[in-house]
């Protein structure tokens, strides 16, 4: 008998190359570079992948969904190598188990189609139930997001709010009873007043499945997540429990990300502030640390040697500051409690 897998999802040295045009030539760069991340099989978690645009977080999410093929490394779901899942039956199993929730609820639905048609279509496409029994899984999924079939039946997208549409979008993902939801910026198109209700919904859904939550919004990440991975130009640079990584960040990039969501200090000279705007693609090719040009704590070694992944204080940090076990307290930033939501 085959042993039960110890991980729901295991990402091992996963990389994805892309081409970037430089005049007449093109460069091969790694949008995701040797990423490692494991979600346990024996408990549900919300794991946030956060970072600026161009950090690789969406590419990583699309690889987990099987929408983008890795260039190197392995992705195991329930012990099965996703790259080797073949045949209609096996692929159907994986697609039912790992479901996406997309960013824009307004773009998800055709304004000329009734909402329930998407739900019945999902039941049919995934073979969840025969047409005559389709109401039951749809009611179950809508119930999980605080809605009912009676409330949505016969209605068009324009008759529903953005918050309701995103709930229906999540319900559609739940119809197959997945083990893992991949939610890519699921609240970024919603008003601030609706964001927390959707974030709270993910916390409730954790009772039944794990969630990978992709965002650049550290406030909702802090509120929703169990663990957080911070990405920078293809690398995971800090990974661990959210209270540690966002409460007391160790990597200089995480510290700056966190500071960027706090009120700017009016006493700080603009020349002292470090830009968080994504730098150009050449940083992917840089020898040494990819944050060296923007890092306020850069050292000589940073410009020549790639930092290793180092275990510090119950989290992983990819930074030379910690190579020799430098005391974590020397590098911490202020607590996140004052971040507005
Ligand atoms: Fe800054 Fe060096 Fe650490 Fe990179 S390795 S984040 S440049 S201190």
py3Dmol code that shows the C-alpha trace and the ligand (Angstrom):
import py3Dmol

protein = """\
ATOM      1  CA  UNK A   1       0.000   0.000   0.000  1.00  0.00           C
ATOM      2  CA  UNK A   2       1.304   3.462  -0.953  1.00  0.00           C
ATOM      3  CA  UNK A   3       2.066   5.761   2.009  1.00  0.00           C
ATOM      4  CA  UNK A   4      -0.018   8.931   2.302  1.00  0.00           C
ATOM      5  CA  UNK A   5       1.932  11.968   1.017  1.00  0.00           C
ATOM      6  CA  UNK A   6       3.317  14.177   3.780  1.00  0.00           C
ATOM      7  CA  UNK A   7       2.711  17.354   1.782  1.00  0.00           C
ATOM      8  CA  UNK A   8      -0.304  18.765  -0.013  1.00  0.00           C
ATOM      9  CA  UNK A   9       2.051  20.771  -2.229  1.00  0.00           C
ATOM     10  CA  UNK A  10       5.798  20.542  -2.477  1.00  0.00           C
ATOM     11  CA  UNK A  11       7.667  22.997  -4.682  1.00  0.00           C
ATOM     12  CA  UNK A  12      11.309  22.007  -5.192  1.00  0.00           C
ATOM     13  CA  UNK A  13      13.814  24.337  -6.871  1.00  0.00           C
ATOM     14  CA  UNK A  14      11.113  25.480  -9.280  1.00  0.00           C
ATOM     15  CA  UNK A  15      12.199  27.869 -12.034  1.00  0.00           C
ATOM     16  CA  UNK A  16      10.587  29.445 -15.059  1.00  0.00           C
ATOM     17  CA  UNK A  17      12.535  31.194 -17.785  1.00  0.00           C
ATOM     18  CA  UNK A  18      11.185  33.997 -19.941  1.00  0.00           C
ATOM     19  CA  UNK A  19      12.628  36.061 -22.779  1.00  0.00           C
ATOM     20  CA  UNK A  20      13.278  39.770 -22.501  1.00  0.00           C
ATOM     21  CA  UNK A  21      14.070  41.783 -25.630  1.00  0.00           C
ATOM     22  CA  UNK A  22      17.248  43.892 -25.626  1.00  0.00           C
ATOM     23  CA  UNK A  23      17.298  45.762 -28.917  1.00  0.00           C
ATOM     24  CA  UNK A  24      17.686  43.139 -31.628  1.00  0.00           C
ATOM     25  CA  UNK A  25      18.612  40.329 -29.270  1.00  0.00           C
ATOM     26  CA  UNK A  26      16.669  38.644 -26.521  1.00  0.00           C
ATOM     27  CA  UNK A  27      17.807  37.481 -23.085  1.00  0.00           C
ATOM     28  CA  UNK A  28      16.679  34.388 -21.210  1.00  0.00           C
ATOM     29  CA  UNK A  29      15.782  35.394 -17.641  1.00  0.00           C
ATOM     30  CA  UNK A  30      14.266  33.475 -14.751  1.00  0.00           C
ATOM     31  CA  UNK A  31      10.905  34.926 -13.670  1.00  0.00           C
ATOM     32  CA  UNK A  32      10.945  32.358 -10.864  1.00  0.00           C
ATOM     33  CA  UNK A  33      14.356  31.133  -9.762  1.00  0.00           C
ATOM     34  CA  UNK A  34      14.707  27.952  -7.665  1.00  0.00           C
ATOM     35  CA  UNK A  35      11.630  28.512  -5.500  1.00  0.00           C
ATOM     36  CA  UNK A  36      11.024  26.140  -2.577  1.00  0.00           C
ATOM     37  CA  UNK A  37       7.775  25.975  -0.645  1.00  0.00           C
ATOM     38  CA  UNK A  38       5.832  23.191   1.073  1.00  0.00           C
ATOM     39  CA  UNK A  39       2.214  23.137   2.224  1.00  0.00           C
ATOM     40  CA  UNK A  40       1.541  20.341   4.722  1.00  0.00           C
ATOM     41  CA  UNK A  41      -0.986  17.583   4.083  1.00  0.00           C
ATOM     42  CA  UNK A  42      -2.186  17.299   7.671  1.00  0.00           C
ATOM     43  CA  UNK A  43      -3.419  20.872   8.235  1.00  0.00           C
ATOM     44  CA  UNK A  44      -4.932  23.676   6.182  1.00  0.00           C
ATOM     45  CA  UNK A  45      -3.016  26.901   5.744  1.00  0.00           C
ATOM     46  CA  UNK A  46      -3.300  30.255   4.034  1.00  0.00           C
ATOM     47  CA  UNK A  47       0.112  30.977   2.545  1.00  0.00           C
ATOM     48  CA  UNK A  48       0.602  34.402   1.006  1.00  0.00           C
ATOM     49  CA  UNK A  49       3.054  35.062  -1.798  1.00  0.00           C
ATOM     50  CA  UNK A  50       3.745  38.796  -1.766  1.00  0.00           C
ATOM     51  CA  UNK A  51       6.005  41.141  -3.680  1.00  0.00           C
ATOM     52  CA  UNK A  52       6.157  44.044  -6.094  1.00  0.00           C
ATOM     53  CA  UNK A  53       5.112  43.692  -9.718  1.00  0.00           C
ATOM     54  CA  UNK A  54       7.699  41.665 -11.643  1.00  0.00           C
ATOM     55  CA  UNK A  55       8.670  39.676  -8.551  1.00  0.00           C
ATOM     56  CA  UNK A  56       7.475  36.387 -10.078  1.00  0.00           C
ATOM     57  CA  UNK A  57       4.541  35.750  -7.752  1.00  0.00           C
ATOM     58  CA  UNK A  58       1.922  35.384 -10.498  1.00  0.00           C
ATOM     59  CA  UNK A  59       4.213  33.143 -12.582  1.00  0.00           C
ATOM     60  CA  UNK A  60       4.693  30.925  -9.535  1.00  0.00           C
ATOM     61  CA  UNK A  61       0.914  30.785  -9.018  1.00  0.00           C
ATOM     62  CA  UNK A  62       0.358  29.874 -12.664  1.00  0.00           C
ATOM     63  CA  UNK A  63       2.910  27.062 -12.407  1.00  0.00           C
ATOM     64  CA  UNK A  64       1.095  25.683  -9.345  1.00  0.00           C
ATOM     65  CA  UNK A  65      -2.124  25.732 -11.375  1.00  0.00           C
ATOM     66  CA  UNK A  66      -0.438  23.850 -14.210  1.00  0.00           C
ATOM     67  CA  UNK A  67      -1.053  26.795 -16.582  1.00  0.00           C
ATOM     68  CA  UNK A  68       2.663  27.499 -17.059  1.00  0.00           C
ATOM     69  CA  UNK A  69       5.240  24.741 -17.424  1.00  0.00           C
ATOM     70  CA  UNK A  70       8.310  24.988 -15.200  1.00  0.00           C
ATOM     71  CA  UNK A  71      11.688  25.304 -16.934  1.00  0.00           C
ATOM     72  CA  UNK A  72      13.348  23.389 -14.086  1.00  0.00           C
ATOM     73  CA  UNK A  73      12.550  21.908 -10.698  1.00  0.00           C
ATOM     74  CA  UNK A  74       9.610  19.859  -9.470  1.00  0.00           C
ATOM     75  CA  UNK A  75       6.099  20.500  -8.282  1.00  0.00           C
ATOM     76  CA  UNK A  76       4.462  17.691  -6.356  1.00  0.00           C
ATOM     77  CA  UNK A  77       0.772  17.754  -5.492  1.00  0.00           C
ATOM     78  CA  UNK A  78      -0.342  15.048  -3.061  1.00  0.00           C
ATOM     79  CA  UNK A  79       2.863  13.221  -3.939  1.00  0.00           C
ATOM     80  CA  UNK A  80       2.302  13.316  -7.704  1.00  0.00           C
ATOM     81  CA  UNK A  81       4.681  15.147 -10.000  1.00  0.00           C
ATOM     82  CA  UNK A  82       2.419  17.693 -11.720  1.00  0.00           C
ATOM     83  CA  UNK A  83       4.682  17.749 -14.788  1.00  0.00           C
ATOM     84  CA  UNK A  84       4.083  14.022 -15.274  1.00  0.00           C
ATOM     85  CA  UNK A  85       0.338  13.977 -14.801  1.00  0.00           C
ATOM     86  CA  UNK A  86      -0.939  12.513 -18.032  1.00  0.00           C
ATOM     87  CA  UNK A  87      -4.200  11.277 -19.411  1.00  0.00           C
ATOM     88  CA  UNK A  88      -7.650  12.845 -19.260  1.00  0.00           C
ATOM     89  CA  UNK A  89      -8.618  11.204 -15.989  1.00  0.00           C
ATOM     90  CA  UNK A  90      -5.490  12.258 -14.085  1.00  0.00           C
ATOM     91  CA  UNK A  91      -5.532  15.787 -15.487  1.00  0.00           C
ATOM     92  CA  UNK A  92      -9.230  16.107 -14.591  1.00  0.00           C
ATOM     93  CA  UNK A  93      -8.419  14.994 -11.038  1.00  0.00           C
ATOM     94  CA  UNK A  94      -5.688  17.662 -10.723  1.00  0.00           C
ATOM     95  CA  UNK A  95      -7.922  20.427 -12.140  1.00  0.00           C
ATOM     96  CA  UNK A  96     -10.666  19.548  -9.672  1.00  0.00           C
ATOM     97  CA  UNK A  97      -8.208  19.507  -6.771  1.00  0.00           C
ATOM     98  CA  UNK A  98      -6.452  22.822  -7.511  1.00  0.00           C
ATOM     99  CA  UNK A  99      -8.772  25.664  -8.439  1.00  0.00           C
ATOM    100  CA  UNK A 100      -8.040  29.287  -9.326  1.00  0.00           C
ATOM    101  CA  UNK A 101      -9.784  32.432  -8.100  1.00  0.00           C
ATOM    102  CA  UNK A 102      -8.986  35.299 -10.436  1.00  0.00           C
ATOM    103  CA  UNK A 103      -8.414  38.951  -9.799  1.00  0.00           C
ATOM    104  CA  UNK A 104     -11.198  40.758 -11.579  1.00  0.00           C
ATOM    105  CA  UNK A 105     -14.755  39.610 -10.857  1.00  0.00           C
ATOM    106  CA  UNK A 106     -16.075  42.097 -13.438  1.00  0.00           C
ATOM    107  CA  UNK A 107     -13.984  40.541 -16.220  1.00  0.00           C
ATOM    108  CA  UNK A 108     -14.738  36.950 -15.150  1.00  0.00           C
ATOM    109  CA  UNK A 109     -18.393  37.074 -16.192  1.00  0.00           C
ATOM    110  CA  UNK A 110     -19.873  37.943 -19.589  1.00  0.00           C
ATOM    111  CA  UNK A 111     -22.448  40.708 -19.007  1.00  0.00           C
ATOM    112  CA  UNK A 112     -24.872  38.980 -21.406  1.00  0.00           C
ATOM    113  CA  UNK A 113     -24.851  35.613 -19.587  1.00  0.00           C
ATOM    114  CA  UNK A 114     -26.883  34.758 -16.525  1.00  0.00           C
ATOM    115  CA  UNK A 115     -24.694  34.068 -13.544  1.00  0.00           C
ATOM    116  CA  UNK A 116     -26.033  30.603 -12.800  1.00  0.00           C
ATOM    117  CA  UNK A 117     -25.008  29.393 -16.270  1.00  0.00           C
ATOM    118  CA  UNK A 118     -21.355  29.550 -15.140  1.00  0.00           C
ATOM    119  CA  UNK A 119     -22.123  27.430 -12.110  1.00  0.00           C
ATOM    120  CA  UNK A 120     -24.014  24.748 -14.040  1.00  0.00           C
ATOM    121  CA  UNK A 121     -21.277  24.779 -16.675  1.00  0.00           C
ATOM    122  CA  UNK A 122     -18.629  24.102 -14.015  1.00  0.00           C
ATOM    123  CA  UNK A 123     -20.627  21.172 -12.624  1.00  0.00           C
ATOM    124  CA  UNK A 124     -20.856  19.719 -16.152  1.00  0.00           C
ATOM    125  CA  UNK A 125     -17.280  20.444 -17.259  1.00  0.00           C
ATOM    126  CA  UNK A 126     -15.754  18.780 -14.227  1.00  0.00           C
ATOM    127  CA  UNK A 127     -18.272  15.941 -14.068  1.00  0.00           C
ATOM    128  CA  UNK A 128     -19.220  16.877 -10.500  1.00  0.00           C
ATOM    129  CA  UNK A 129     -22.837  15.681 -10.853  1.00  0.00           C
ATOM    130  CA  UNK A 130     -25.373  14.879 -13.586  1.00  0.00           C
ATOM    131  CA  UNK A 131     -27.408  17.889 -14.789  1.00  0.00           C
ATOM    132  CA  UNK A 132     -30.511  16.797 -12.870  1.00  0.00           C
ATOM    133  CA  UNK A 133     -28.506  16.766  -9.601  1.00  0.00           C
ATOM    134  CA  UNK A 134     -26.440  19.903 -10.276  1.00  0.00           C
ATOM    135  CA  UNK A 135     -28.303  22.122  -7.809  1.00  0.00           C
ATOM    136  CA  UNK A 136     -26.888  20.294  -4.806  1.00  0.00           C
ATOM    137  CA  UNK A 137     -23.138  21.036  -5.349  1.00  0.00           C
ATOM    138  CA  UNK A 138     -24.008  24.567  -6.486  1.00  0.00           C
ATOM    139  CA  UNK A 139     -26.040  25.217  -3.322  1.00  0.00           C
ATOM    140  CA  UNK A 140     -23.221  23.818  -1.212  1.00  0.00           C
ATOM    141  CA  UNK A 141     -20.643  26.066  -2.903  1.00  0.00           C
ATOM    142  CA  UNK A 142     -22.827  29.169  -2.766  1.00  0.00           C
ATOM    143  CA  UNK A 143     -23.644  28.440   0.868  1.00  0.00           C
ATOM    144  CA  UNK A 144     -19.908  28.423   1.683  1.00  0.00           C
ATOM    145  CA  UNK A 145     -19.640  32.016   0.426  1.00  0.00           C
ATOM    146  CA  UNK A 146     -22.826  33.221   2.131  1.00  0.00           C
ATOM    147  CA  UNK A 147     -25.148  33.101  -0.903  1.00  0.00           C
ATOM    148  CA  UNK A 148     -27.887  30.799  -2.223  1.00  0.00           C
ATOM    149  CA  UNK A 149     -29.013  29.683  -5.655  1.00  0.00           C
ATOM    150  CA  UNK A 150     -32.326  31.501  -5.117  1.00  0.00           C
ATOM    151  CA  UNK A 151     -30.429  34.793  -4.689  1.00  0.00           C
ATOM    152  CA  UNK A 152     -28.402  34.484  -7.895  1.00  0.00           C
ATOM    153  CA  UNK A 153     -30.680  32.545 -10.266  1.00  0.00           C
ATOM    154  CA  UNK A 154     -31.849  34.563 -13.270  1.00  0.00           C
ATOM    155  CA  UNK A 155     -29.544  37.481 -12.556  1.00  0.00           C
ATOM    156  CA  UNK A 156     -26.973  39.109 -14.830  1.00  0.00           C
ATOM    157  CA  UNK A 157     -23.549  40.319 -13.636  1.00  0.00           C
ATOM    158  CA  UNK A 158     -24.632  43.980 -13.812  1.00  0.00           C
ATOM    159  CA  UNK A 159     -27.326  43.262 -11.205  1.00  0.00           C
ATOM    160  CA  UNK A 160     -24.750  42.166  -8.617  1.00  0.00           C
ATOM    161  CA  UNK A 161     -22.110  44.088  -6.662  1.00  0.00           C
ATOM    162  CA  UNK A 162     -18.357  43.516  -7.098  1.00  0.00           C
ATOM    163  CA  UNK A 163     -18.298  41.777  -3.721  1.00  0.00           C
ATOM    164  CA  UNK A 164     -21.152  39.435  -4.707  1.00  0.00           C
ATOM    165  CA  UNK A 165     -19.490  38.671  -8.048  1.00  0.00           C
ATOM    166  CA  UNK A 166     -16.220  37.787  -6.335  1.00  0.00           C
ATOM    167  CA  UNK A 167     -18.130  35.540  -3.912  1.00  0.00           C
ATOM    168  CA  UNK A 168     -19.749  33.783  -6.881  1.00  0.00           C
ATOM    169  CA  UNK A 169     -16.352  33.488  -8.534  1.00  0.00           C
ATOM    170  CA  UNK A 170     -15.048  31.794  -5.374  1.00  0.00           C
ATOM    171  CA  UNK A 171     -18.184  29.598  -5.219  1.00  0.00           C
ATOM    172  CA  UNK A 172     -17.484  28.477  -8.764  1.00  0.00           C
ATOM    173  CA  UNK A 173     -14.005  27.398  -7.670  1.00  0.00           C
ATOM    174  CA  UNK A 174     -15.492  25.507  -4.699  1.00  0.00           C
ATOM    175  CA  UNK A 175     -17.929  23.424  -6.762  1.00  0.00           C
ATOM    176  CA  UNK A 176     -15.299  20.725  -7.337  1.00  0.00           C
ATOM    177  CA  UNK A 177     -14.465  20.629  -3.588  1.00  0.00           C
ATOM    178  CA  UNK A 178     -10.780  21.417  -4.201  1.00  0.00           C
ATOM    179  CA  UNK A 179      -7.985  20.809  -1.703  1.00  0.00           C
ATOM    180  CA  UNK A 180      -6.167  23.978  -2.765  1.00  0.00           C
ATOM    181  CA  UNK A 181      -7.334  27.396  -3.942  1.00  0.00           C
ATOM    182  CA  UNK A 182      -4.915  29.675  -5.792  1.00  0.00           C
ATOM    183  CA  UNK A 183      -6.244  33.209  -5.344  1.00  0.00           C
ATOM    184  CA  UNK A 184      -4.379  35.751  -7.502  1.00  0.00           C
ATOM    185  CA  UNK A 185      -4.975  39.288  -6.171  1.00  0.00           C
ATOM    186  CA  UNK A 186      -8.610  38.393  -5.402  1.00  0.00           C
ATOM    187  CA  UNK A 187      -9.436  41.663  -3.646  1.00  0.00           C
ATOM    188  CA  UNK A 188      -7.420  44.187  -5.635  1.00  0.00           C
ATOM    189  CA  UNK A 189     -10.387  45.243  -7.817  1.00  0.00           C
ATOM    190  CA  UNK A 190     -12.759  45.652  -4.875  1.00  0.00           C
ATOM    191  CA  UNK A 191     -13.551  48.705  -2.737  1.00  0.00           C
ATOM    192  CA  UNK A 192     -11.724  48.831   0.566  1.00  0.00           C
ATOM    193  CA  UNK A 193     -15.036  48.215   2.355  1.00  0.00           C
ATOM    194  CA  UNK A 194     -15.513  44.885   0.547  1.00  0.00           C
ATOM    195  CA  UNK A 195     -11.930  43.683   0.770  1.00  0.00           C
ATOM    196  CA  UNK A 196     -12.051  42.530   4.350  1.00  0.00           C
ATOM    197  CA  UNK A 197     -15.278  40.587   3.819  1.00  0.00           C
ATOM    198  CA  UNK A 198     -13.593  38.552   1.048  1.00  0.00           C
ATOM    199  CA  UNK A 199     -10.410  38.145   3.106  1.00  0.00           C
ATOM    200  CA  UNK A 200     -12.554  36.936   6.029  1.00  0.00           C
ATOM    201  CA  UNK A 201     -14.228  34.515   3.662  1.00  0.00           C
ATOM    202  CA  UNK A 202     -10.864  32.928   2.826  1.00  0.00           C
ATOM    203  CA  UNK A 203     -10.215  32.529   6.540  1.00  0.00           C
ATOM    204  CA  UNK A 204     -13.525  30.680   6.872  1.00  0.00           C
ATOM    205  CA  UNK A 205     -12.771  28.530   3.823  1.00  0.00           C
ATOM    206  CA  UNK A 206      -9.560  27.369   5.489  1.00  0.00           C
ATOM    207  CA  UNK A 207     -11.703  24.931   7.465  1.00  0.00           C
ATOM    208  CA  UNK A 208     -11.981  22.844   4.277  1.00  0.00           C
ATOM    209  CA  UNK A 209      -9.010  23.714   2.067  1.00  0.00           C
ATOM    210  CA  UNK A 210      -5.639  25.421   1.925  1.00  0.00           C
ATOM    211  CA  UNK A 211      -5.207  28.694   0.076  1.00  0.00           C
ATOM    212  CA  UNK A 212      -2.267  30.256  -1.737  1.00  0.00           C
ATOM    213  CA  UNK A 213      -3.017  33.969  -1.662  1.00  0.00           C
ATOM    214  CA  UNK A 214      -1.122  36.151  -4.147  1.00  0.00           C
ATOM    215  CA  UNK A 215      -1.020  39.833  -3.306  1.00  0.00           C
ATOM    216  CA  UNK A 216       1.007  43.018  -3.109  1.00  0.00           C
ATOM    217  CA  UNK A 217      -1.187  44.150  -0.204  1.00  0.00           C
ATOM    218  CA  UNK A 218       0.701  43.425   3.016  1.00  0.00           C
ATOM    219  CA  UNK A 219      -2.170  44.552   5.245  1.00  0.00           C
ATOM    220  CA  UNK A 220      -4.560  41.838   4.012  1.00  0.00           C
ATOM    221  CA  UNK A 221      -1.651  39.372   3.899  1.00  0.00           C
ATOM    222  CA  UNK A 222      -0.937  40.048   7.560  1.00  0.00           C
ATOM    223  CA  UNK A 223      -4.564  39.646   8.502  1.00  0.00           C
ATOM    224  CA  UNK A 224      -5.329  36.534   6.429  1.00  0.00           C
ATOM    225  CA  UNK A 225      -2.186  34.407   6.336  1.00  0.00           C
ATOM    226  CA  UNK A 226      -0.552  31.747   8.429  1.00  0.00           C
ATOM    227  CA  UNK A 227       2.717  32.039   6.522  1.00  0.00           C
ATOM    228  CA  UNK A 228       4.068  34.476   3.987  1.00  0.00           C
ATOM    229  CA  UNK A 229       6.697  34.212   1.240  1.00  0.00           C
ATOM    230  CA  UNK A 230       8.202  37.495   0.053  1.00  0.00           C
ATOM    231  CA  UNK A 231       9.358  37.451  -3.573  1.00  0.00           C
ATOM    232  CA  UNK A 232      11.929  39.721  -5.192  1.00  0.00           C
ATOM    233  CA  UNK A 233      12.916  39.442  -8.852  1.00  0.00           C
ATOM    234  CA  UNK A 234      12.253  35.698  -9.029  1.00  0.00           C
ATOM    235  CA  UNK A 235      13.647  34.781  -5.607  1.00  0.00           C
ATOM    236  CA  UNK A 236      11.802  33.964  -2.400  1.00  0.00           C
ATOM    237  CA  UNK A 237      13.833  36.188  -0.062  1.00  0.00           C
ATOM    238  CA  UNK A 238      11.949  35.626   3.210  1.00  0.00           C
ATOM    239  CA  UNK A 239       9.531  32.845   4.168  1.00  0.00           C
ATOM    240  CA  UNK A 240       7.956  32.003   7.492  1.00  0.00           C
ATOM    241  CA  UNK A 241       5.076  32.617   9.914  1.00  0.00           C
ATOM    242  CA  UNK A 242       3.318  35.875   9.119  1.00  0.00           C
ATOM    243  CA  UNK A 243       3.825  37.297  12.626  1.00  0.00           C
ATOM    244  CA  UNK A 244       7.574  36.918  12.194  1.00  0.00           C
ATOM    245  CA  UNK A 245       7.995  37.909   8.550  1.00  0.00           C
ATOM    246  CA  UNK A 246       5.651  40.916   8.577  1.00  0.00           C
ATOM    247  CA  UNK A 247       5.711  41.613  12.319  1.00  0.00           C
ATOM    248  CA  UNK A 248       9.503  41.597  12.606  1.00  0.00           C
ATOM    249  CA  UNK A 249      10.945  41.357   9.091  1.00  0.00           C
ATOM    250  CA  UNK A 250      14.613  40.471   8.765  1.00  0.00           C
ATOM    251  CA  UNK A 251      15.307  40.843   5.048  1.00  0.00           C
ATOM    252  CA  UNK A 252      15.991  44.478   4.100  1.00  0.00           C
ATOM    253  CA  UNK A 253      13.534  44.195   1.192  1.00  0.00           C
ATOM    254  CA  UNK A 254      10.723  42.957   3.463  1.00  0.00           C
ATOM    255  CA  UNK A 255      11.529  45.771   5.877  1.00  0.00           C
ATOM    256  CA  UNK A 256      11.217  48.321   3.087  1.00  0.00           C
ATOM    257  CA  UNK A 257       8.024  46.770   1.746  1.00  0.00           C
ATOM    258  CA  UNK A 258       6.559  47.066   5.200  1.00  0.00           C
ATOM    259  CA  UNK A 259       7.731  50.629   5.671  1.00  0.00           C
ATOM    260  CA  UNK A 260       6.183  51.533   2.325  1.00  0.00           C
ATOM    261  CA  UNK A 261       2.696  50.775   3.630  1.00  0.00           C
ATOM    262  CA  UNK A 262       3.217  52.837   6.769  1.00  0.00           C
ATOM    263  CA  UNK A 263       2.778  56.615   6.705  1.00  0.00           C
ATOM    264  CA  UNK A 264       5.933  58.194   5.263  1.00  0.00           C
ATOM    265  CA  UNK A 265       7.982  59.903   7.923  1.00  0.00           C
ATOM    266  CA  UNK A 266       7.906  63.644   7.063  1.00  0.00           C
ATOM    267  CA  UNK A 267      11.263  64.119   8.829  1.00  0.00           C
ATOM    268  CA  UNK A 268      12.957  61.695   6.472  1.00  0.00           C
ATOM    269  CA  UNK A 269      14.749  63.397   3.560  1.00  0.00           C
ATOM    270  CA  UNK A 270      13.570  62.161   0.167  1.00  0.00           C
ATOM    271  CA  UNK A 271      17.202  61.322  -0.673  1.00  0.00           C
ATOM    272  CA  UNK A 272      17.203  58.845   2.242  1.00  0.00           C
ATOM    273  CA  UNK A 273      14.186  56.927   0.978  1.00  0.00           C
ATOM    274  CA  UNK A 274      14.744  53.816  -1.097  1.00  0.00           C
ATOM    275  CA  UNK A 275      12.603  53.223  -4.153  1.00  0.00           C
ATOM    276  CA  UNK A 276      10.448  50.106  -4.200  1.00  0.00           C
ATOM    277  CA  UNK A 277       9.555  50.543  -7.845  1.00  0.00           C
ATOM    278  CA  UNK A 278      10.543  47.394  -9.695  1.00  0.00           C
ATOM    279  CA  UNK A 279      13.929  47.836 -11.320  1.00  0.00           C
ATOM    280  CA  UNK A 280      14.562  46.819 -14.924  1.00  0.00           C
ATOM    281  CA  UNK A 281      15.027  43.265 -16.159  1.00  0.00           C
ATOM    282  CA  UNK A 282      18.827  43.379 -15.947  1.00  0.00           C
ATOM    283  CA  UNK A 283      18.547  42.854 -12.173  1.00  0.00           C
ATOM    284  CA  UNK A 284      17.595  39.234 -12.970  1.00  0.00           C
ATOM    285  CA  UNK A 285      21.094  38.787 -14.431  1.00  0.00           C
ATOM    286  CA  UNK A 286      22.996  40.561 -11.674  1.00  0.00           C
ATOM    287  CA  UNK A 287      25.843  38.738 -10.012  1.00  0.00           C
ATOM    288  CA  UNK A 288      25.349  38.652  -6.251  1.00  0.00           C
ATOM    289  CA  UNK A 289      22.153  39.931  -4.625  1.00  0.00           C
ATOM    290  CA  UNK A 290      19.382  41.243  -6.882  1.00  0.00           C
ATOM    291  CA  UNK A 291      18.491  43.884  -4.291  1.00  0.00           C
ATOM    292  CA  UNK A 292      22.016  45.276  -4.009  1.00  0.00           C
ATOM    293  CA  UNK A 293      21.304  48.479  -5.954  1.00  0.00           C
ATOM    294  CA  UNK A 294      18.397  49.399  -3.707  1.00  0.00           C
ATOM    295  CA  UNK A 295      19.443  47.910  -0.390  1.00  0.00           C
ATOM    296  CA  UNK A 296      20.283  50.380   2.407  1.00  0.00           C
ATOM    297  CA  UNK A 297      22.476  47.717   4.075  1.00  0.00           C
ATOM    298  CA  UNK A 298      24.429  46.573   1.032  1.00  0.00           C
ATOM    299  CA  UNK A 299      27.946  45.215   1.665  1.00  0.00           C
ATOM    300  CA  UNK A 300      30.808  44.395  -0.714  1.00  0.00           C
ATOM    301  CA  UNK A 301      29.988  40.688  -0.718  1.00  0.00           C
ATOM    302  CA  UNK A 302      26.424  41.454  -1.883  1.00  0.00           C
ATOM    303  CA  UNK A 303      27.695  42.659  -5.261  1.00  0.00           C
ATOM    304  CA  UNK A 304      29.657  39.499  -5.996  1.00  0.00           C
ATOM    305  CA  UNK A 305      28.105  36.497  -4.235  1.00  0.00           C
ATOM    306  CA  UNK A 306      24.518  35.269  -4.308  1.00  0.00           C
ATOM    307  CA  UNK A 307      23.167  34.998  -0.750  1.00  0.00           C
ATOM    308  CA  UNK A 308      22.162  31.531   0.466  1.00  0.00           C
ATOM    309  CA  UNK A 309      18.791  30.586   2.014  1.00  0.00           C
ATOM    310  CA  UNK A 310      19.469  30.780   5.745  1.00  0.00           C
ATOM    311  CA  UNK A 311      17.301  29.600   8.646  1.00  0.00           C
ATOM    312  CA  UNK A 312      16.983  32.425  11.162  1.00  0.00           C
ATOM    313  CA  UNK A 313      14.554  32.606  14.061  1.00  0.00           C
ATOM    314  CA  UNK A 314      12.052  30.150  12.563  1.00  0.00           C
ATOM    315  CA  UNK A 315      12.025  31.558   9.048  1.00  0.00           C
ATOM    316  CA  UNK A 316      14.136  31.453   5.875  1.00  0.00           C
ATOM    317  CA  UNK A 317      16.024  34.605   4.884  1.00  0.00           C
ATOM    318  CA  UNK A 318      18.081  34.982   1.701  1.00  0.00           C
ATOM    319  CA  UNK A 319      20.548  37.657   2.762  1.00  0.00           C
ATOM    320  CA  UNK A 320      24.267  37.922   3.595  1.00  0.00           C
ATOM    321  CA  UNK A 321      23.451  39.819   6.791  1.00  0.00           C
ATOM    322  CA  UNK A 322      22.554  36.484   8.387  1.00  0.00           C
ATOM    323  CA  UNK A 323      25.296  34.304   6.951  1.00  0.00           C
ATOM    324  CA  UNK A 324      27.315  34.323  10.141  1.00  0.00           C
ATOM    325  CA  UNK A 325      24.275  34.157  12.436  1.00  0.00           C
ATOM    326  CA  UNK A 326      24.142  37.880  13.074  1.00  0.00           C
ATOM    327  CA  UNK A 327      21.635  38.652  15.831  1.00  0.00           C
ATOM    328  CA  UNK A 328      18.162  39.054  14.341  1.00  0.00           C
ATOM    329  CA  UNK A 329      17.277  41.911  16.652  1.00  0.00           C
ATOM    330  CA  UNK A 330      19.838  44.149  14.963  1.00  0.00           C
ATOM    331  CA  UNK A 331      17.867  44.058  11.755  1.00  0.00           C
ATOM    332  CA  UNK A 332      14.222  44.200  12.755  1.00  0.00           C
ATOM    333  CA  UNK A 333      11.727  46.874  11.732  1.00  0.00           C
ATOM    334  CA  UNK A 334       8.766  48.328  13.691  1.00  0.00           C
ATOM    335  CA  UNK A 335       5.656  46.202  14.383  1.00  0.00           C
ATOM    336  CA  UNK A 336       2.932  46.074  11.736  1.00  0.00           C
ATOM    337  CA  UNK A 337      -0.008  46.710  14.038  1.00  0.00           C
ATOM    338  CA  UNK A 338      -0.485  50.242  12.692  1.00  0.00           C
ATOM    339  CA  UNK A 339      -0.817  49.258   9.043  1.00  0.00           C
ATOM    340  CA  UNK A 340      -4.202  50.557   7.853  1.00  0.00           C
ATOM    341  CA  UNK A 341      -6.498  48.056   6.139  1.00  0.00           C
TER     342      UNK A 341
END
"""
ligand_1 = """\
8
LIG
Fe 21.013 43.833 1.137
Fe 23.181 42.350 0.830
Fe 21.102 41.349 2.120
Fe 21.012 41.726 -0.521
S 22.344 40.290 0.587
S 19.430 42.250 0.943
S 22.186 43.606 -0.732
S 22.381 43.085 2.753
"""
view = py3Dmol.view(width=600, height=400)
view.addModel(protein, "pdb")
view.setStyle({"model": 0}, {"cartoon": {"style": "trace"}})
view.addModel(ligand_1, "xyz")
view.setStyle({"model": 1}, {"stick": {}})
view.zoomTo()
view.show()
